[in-house]
Each structure stands twice: as structure tokens, then as C-alpha cells.
């Protein structure tokens, strides 16, 4: 099993950056794909990005492509989401997730483990 804990959220002005991290407790994290999702109040959970077990092979939602970068450091059992050029519409609770598969998915229902979320707020 895997436990995930996100951190790095906060308040930032439009155009700024945040770096989110997700620390996994399980020793098998290196074999799991991971993803990031976000959820704004009253909205459904939205796919942001995912990355394969090896760290090679990434995929992004169109809304964040070119601005966000997903990465991982398996030696540290940690995943990251670098968010640049932030916009107010990026405001949400961001969740990391892990999947018992080598490769990621854009569907939240296909992930097995979830963190508690970290709030990112972008102001103008």
C-alpha cells in the first residue's frame, strides 16, 4: 500500500510559480505511475498531469500544457508538480495520486491512492 502527502501549496499572484511535492510512504512507489489532479469548489476533480513509473513519459491537460511540469524522484519517493505562469483559474486543491500500473491515466477513477490535497490560490 501507499500513503501520499502533498505540500507546497499557497497564495501566489498571477504569473507566479508554485512547486508542489508529494511524498509517498510505500517502498513500491517506484513501480507506480502517478498523477496530479485538481478540484475547485463546486467542481469535479480535473486531470492535470501524469507520469510513468520511470519518470520518462508525461502527459498534460491542455489547460496546463507548457506551464506545468510533472516529475518524480523515485530514490526519494517523491513526485513533483512545478507550476509556472499561474492563472486565477488554476486556483484549486491539488491532489497527487498513484496507480498500481507502470503508466498513468487521465481518469481519477483509475488511481488507487490519493493524498489529502494542498490548496493553491492564484490572485490577480
Phi and psi in degrees as a GROMACS rama.xvg file:
@    title "Ramachandran Plot"
@    xaxis  label "Phi"
@    yaxis  label "Psi"
@TYPE xy
-132.123  137.047  UNK-2
-115.576  136.463  UNK-3
-122.166  138.638  UNK-4
-133.049  118.045  UNK-5
-89.471  155.068  UNK-6
-157.158  171.634  UNK-7
103.849  -3.78086  UNK-8
-70.9624  171.193  UNK-9
166.889  -165.999  UNK-10
-105.621  129.213  UNK-11
-143.637  150.499  UNK-12
-78.7702  155.529  UNK-13
-53.5983  136.744  UNK-14
92.2156  -11.1689  UNK-15
-85.109  -171.804  UNK-16
-134.015  152.508  UNK-17
-138.69  149.043  UNK-18
-121.641  113.353  UNK-19
-92.9164  146.213  UNK-20
-127.809  157.387  UNK-21
-140.803  110.611  UNK-22
-97.5985  127.425  UNK-23
-102.673  142.503  UNK-24
-90.5871  -24.7114  UNK-25
-82.1377  142.812  UNK-26
-71.4331  -13.3206  UNK-27
-93.9217  8.74514  UNK-28
-55.6052  -35.086  UNK-29
-61.6791  -21.6134  UNK-30
-95.5033  0.050492  UNK-31
-105.343  137.948  UNK-32
-69.9477  157.32  UNK-33
-136.81  159.375  UNK-34
-144.887  165.985  UNK-35
-121.149  136.778  UNK-36
-130.258  162.678  UNK-37
-140.06  156.237  UNK-38
-145.109  120.716  UNK-39
-91.9518  157.937  UNK-40
-55.3325  130.415  UNK-41
76.1204  3.28156  UNK-42
-113.017  159.793  UNK-43
-77.823  157.925  UNK-44
-64.8037  134.165  UNK-45
-118.226  135.44  UNK-46
-67.3262  140.39  UNK-47
-116.974  -55.6459  UNK-48
-164.188  156.775  UNK-49
-143.19  161.872  UNK-50
-143.357  142.267  UNK-51
-74.4314  169.275  UNK-52
-55.6135  -36.1387  UNK-53
-80.9535  -13.4149  UNK-54
87.9165  -7.2348  UNK-55
-105.355  124.081  UNK-56
108.213  100.859  UNK-57
-128.888  158.239  UNK-58
-147.449  139.469  UNK-59
-128.667  147.754  UNK-60
-65.5795  147.801  UNK-61
-57.4364  -32.3383  UNK-62
-67.5433  -20.4994  UNK-63
-118.66  -6.03634  UNK-64
-57.1897  132.016  UNK-65
88.2709  -12.4877  UNK-66
-114.394  -34.5339  UNK-67
-107.137  149.89  UNK-68
-133.307  124.314  UNK-69
-97.5113  141.449  UNK-70
-152.473  172.341  UNK-71
-152.326  154.66  UNK-72
-129.17  96.4867  UNK-73
-66.1807  -29.3025  UNK-74
-63.1854  -26.7621  UNK-75
-104.244  3.85495  UNK-76
52.6563  43.7305  UNK-77
-134.959  137.016  UNK-78
-111.015  157.958  UNK-79
-136.57  153.594  UNK-80
-135.554  107.902  UNK-81
-88.2897  122.246  UNK-82
-116.672  114.996  UNK-83
-116.323  165.093  UNK-84
48.604  48.605  UNK-85
-66.4665  146.487  UNK-86
-120.106  155.823  UNK-87
-54.5977  -33.4739  UNK-88
-70.7093  -6.88035  UNK-89
-80.8823  -8.45826  UNK-90
-60.4767  123.925  UNK-91
-177.091  170.285  UNK-92
-86.2126  127.549  UNK-93
-102.654  132.287  UNK-94
-119.768  136.68  UNK-95
-96.8306  154.193  UNK-96
-145.381  153.304  UNK-97
-126.113  149.163  UNK-98
-129.158  136.213  UNK-99
-78.8755  62.8656  UNK-100
-154.155  156.634  UNK-101
-73.7497  -22.005  UNK-102
-124.549  149.427  UNK-103
-81.3548  178.474  UNK-104
-144.803  153.807  UNK-105
-88.6216  -2.03141  UNK-106
-103.267  124.467  UNK-107
-60.241  -33.166  UNK-108
-66.6996  -15.1555  UNK-109
-94.9923  5.96187  UNK-110
-101.071  146.575  UNK-111
-102.219  -26.6327  UNK-112
-131.974  142.451  UNK-113
-135.688  144.333  UNK-114
-82.5193  179.483  UNK-115
-84.3839  -13.9129  UNK-116
95.9953  151.708  UNK-117
-137.177  135.898  UNK-118
-83.4016  129.693  UNK-119
-119.831  124.313  UNK-120
-122.739  126.913  UNK-121
-115.633  121.118  UNK-122
-109.196  161.124  UNK-123
